[in-house]
Amino acid sequence: MQFDTKIAIVIRTDLEAWQKLNVAAFLSSGIAAAFPECIGEPYSDGSGTRYMSLIGQPVLIFGGDRAALTRALERALARNVTPAVYTEEMFKTTHDAANREAVRAVIRAELNLVGLAMRAERKVIDKIVDGLKFHS
């Protein structure tokens, strides 16, 4: 199935494995919160056990260094795409309000980005992530 939109997550490649997974999980929640229409119907198995709904389209995960994440952020903003962000400082916080304060304390040009997530029209996302490789 071809979707009109594309979801992309960009994660800094020099992180520890647990950090990459944590960042991907948090950023996915940002997509789900901002775009509730991308959530599918609840699941159930053959025994009738119900499970939660998931995002109903593929999520593409790219990797890059800090410069690549900064470039992707600037490309997104230039195209009026509001991304979800995760900065290195957020690993040291313990709750949502502290996360927001950690981001607010730094100007955009100096954000120590470790992850971004965005959802937009396919061609727009393609331009934002141009040059990035899928995360391995």
N, C-alpha and C positions, 0 to 999 in steps of 0.2 A: 504494500500500500504506500502510495506517495502522499506525504503531508505537505500542506502549504507552508508550514512553519518548520523550523529546525531548532532543536535544543542543543546547545554546546556548553561544555564545561572545560575550562582550561586550568590545569593544575601544574604548579612548578615541579619540575622533575627532580630536584635535589632534596626533596622531603623524605622523611622516614615513611615506611609503608603505612603505619598506623595514622600518620598525619594526612597522607593522601586520601585514605578512606574516610577519615573524619571530615576533611574539607569537602569531598564529593558529596557526602551525606548532608552536610549543612547547606551547601549550595543548591542541591536538589530540592531541599525544603523551600528555598527562596523561590524557585521556579513554580513549585506547587502552590505556594501562597499567592504569588502575583498573577498566576494564570489558572484559576480553579477549573476553567473549561478544558484544560489538558488532562484532567484526571478522569480515568475510565470508571467503569462500573465495578462494584465489589466482585471478588472472586468467590467461588465455592468449589469444593471437590466433589467427587462422585458419592461421598457419604453424606453430603449436605452440610459439611462444616464450612462456615463462612469465613472469609479473609478480607483484609482491607483492600481498598482500591489502590491502584498504582497510576503513575503517569502513563498515559496511553499511547505514547509515541517513543521512538528510539531517542536515547540520550547519547550524544557523541562526546567522547572524552579525549581531549588533546593535551599534550605536554609542551612545556617550554620553560625557558629561564625567566628571570625577573624582568629583563628587557622585553621579552616576548609578551608577557602578561601586561606590562605597561602599554605596549603598542596595541594590544587587543582592546584594552580598556579605552584608550583614546579613539580607536576606530569605532567602537560601539557608541561612545558618547557623540561622536561626530555624525553618526547615523540615527541619532535620537533613540537609541536602544539603552534602556536602563538595566545595567547588570546587577547581579548579586556579587558582593565582594567578600573575600576572606583574607585578612592580613596576618602576618606572622605574629603580631602582638596578641591576636585573639587566642593563641594557644595558651597564653598565660592567664586568661580571665576564667571566671567560673560561672558567668551568667550572661544573659542577653543584654541587659543594660550596660554591663561592663564592656561587652563587645562593641556596642555602639559608641561608647565613650572612647575606646581605643582607636576606632576609625576616625571619629570626630577630632581627635587630638592632632592629626597629621594632615597637612595639605596634600591634595591629590598627587602632585608631582613627586612627593616623597613617600607615598604609600608603599609599604613593603609587602606587596601582593604575593599571596601563595595560591590564590584561586579566584576564578571568575565563573559566573554562569549567566547565560542569556538565552532568550527565546525570541525569535523574530522570523520574518519571512526568510525562506531558504536562501535566496540570493544575497540578502543582507548579511546573514550569518556567514555565508561563504566568503564574503569580502572581509569580514572582521577576523576570521581565523585563517585567512590566506597565508600560506607559508608555514603553518603549524602542522605537525605530524600527530597522528593518533598516539595517545599515551601507551607506552608498552610496559 
